[in-house]
Amino acid sequence: MGIKIISKNQRAGYDYFIEDKFECGIVLQGTEVKSLRLGKAIINEAFIVIDNQGEAWLQNATIPHYDFGNINNHPETRKRKLLLKREEIHQIEKKMAIKGMTLIPLALYFKDSLVKCEIALAKGKKLFDKRDTSAKKDVERKIRQGQYE
């Protein structure tokens, strides 16, 4: 089972407390897959919306045009449908309504030649939470380097 990471959301751990993670498929066009095979995707500003029909949509994710494509190339920032089971969507909707959480993408990757998206239920951090997290990381880094004894 080969996993090749295409893109990771680097700021997710800094901006959010990650609660639950889910793996889902994503509906793509042919030129999008070719562009992803070249390792091109940006999901740092992306978010996920669940509409009235109970479908999950990835929005604001950028997959650049395929270089060797023609006039039928895909739009770069179109809405893309995520493939989740109905029970998972209901579970996510309940947690989002009760705890005031948001749904963000963490990574795009190939898993056995299929494009998968790892999404997470997350709660936003306040500024003092971000400072606290970075201070803890600094202390841990200094301990590993042997500066603190």
N, C-alpha and C positions, 0 to 999 in steps of 0.2 A: 504494500500500500504506500505508494510514493506521494509525498506532499511537497509541493513547490509553492512557496509563498510569493504572491505577486505584489501585495501592498499591505502595510500595517498602519493602523491609526496610532501614531506615536504619542499623541497628546491625550489619548483616552485615559491612561492611568494617572496623568497629571491633573486633568480637569474633572474626573468623575471617580466616585466610589463604585467599583464593579460588583454587582450582586450575582446575577445568574447569566450563564452563557448558553447560547444555542447555535447549532450549525444548520444552515439552510442552503438550498440551491438558489440559483438566480437565473432568470430568463434573459438570454442575451441574443443579439443578432450575430451573424457570421463574422462581420468585420470587427465587432467588439471582441470576440474570442481571439481573433488573429492579433489584435492590438494587445490583449492581455498576455498572449504567449510571448510577446516581446518585453513583458514586464512593465507595461505602462498603465498606471492607474493611480488616482489620488482620491483617498476617502477621508482625509482629515476633517473636512467640513461637512461630511455627509451625515444624514440622519434618516430615521425610518419612521414611516407613518402607517397606521392601520386605518383603512377607510371604512365606510358604512357597510360595505359588503363583506367585511371580515378578511380583507386581503392586505398583506404587508407590502409596502413599496419602499424601495431605496431611492432617496432623492438627494440631489446635489453631489452625487459621486461623478467624478470626471474620468472618462475613458477616452483618451485622445483618438483622433482619426487614424485609421490604418494608413500607413504611408503609401502603400501600393494599391489602395482602393480606388474606386471610380466615383461617379456622381451618386451612386447608391450608398455611399458611406453613411454611417449612423450619426445622429446628433450626439455631441459630446456629453451633455449633462441631462439626458432624458430620464424620466422615471423608469425604474426597473423593478419588475415584480419579483418578490422573494417567495420561495416555495417552502412553506411551513405547513404542518398538519393543523387541522382545525382546532384540536385540543390544545396544541401549543399556543396558538393565537389567542384562544380564550384565557389561558393561564396568564399570558403576557398582559392582556387587556385588564384583567383583574388586578394584577400587581401594579400596573401603571395608574389605575384609578385610585387604589387605596393608599399607596405610599408616595405618590407624586414623583414617579420615576420617569425616565426617558429611555428611548431605545436607540442605541448607536451601533454602527459597524466597527468591529475590531480589526478584522483582516479579510482579505480576499486571497484565495489560494486554489491551486489545482489539486484535486484529490482523485487519483486514478483517471486522469484526463477529463474530469468534470470540474467546473468552476463552482466553488463553494464560498459562502460568506459566513464568517463567524460574527454573530451579533450578541449584544449584551444589554441586559437591563441595568441601568446605572443611575446614580443620584449625583447631582452636581455638587462640586466642592465649593466652599466659600474661600475667600482669599486667605484667611488665617489657617484653614485646613491645608491649603497648598503650601504655605510657608512651613507648617509643621511637618508635612510629608518630606519636603526637601531637606529640612534640618535633620530628620531621622536618616535619610539616605546619605547625607554628608558624614554623620557619625559612623554609620556602618562602613562606609568606604574607608574612613581613616582607621577604623579597627582592623579591617582586612589588610591595609597597607602596613600596619604595625606602628602607627604613630601614637596610638593610645595603648597603654599597657597597664 
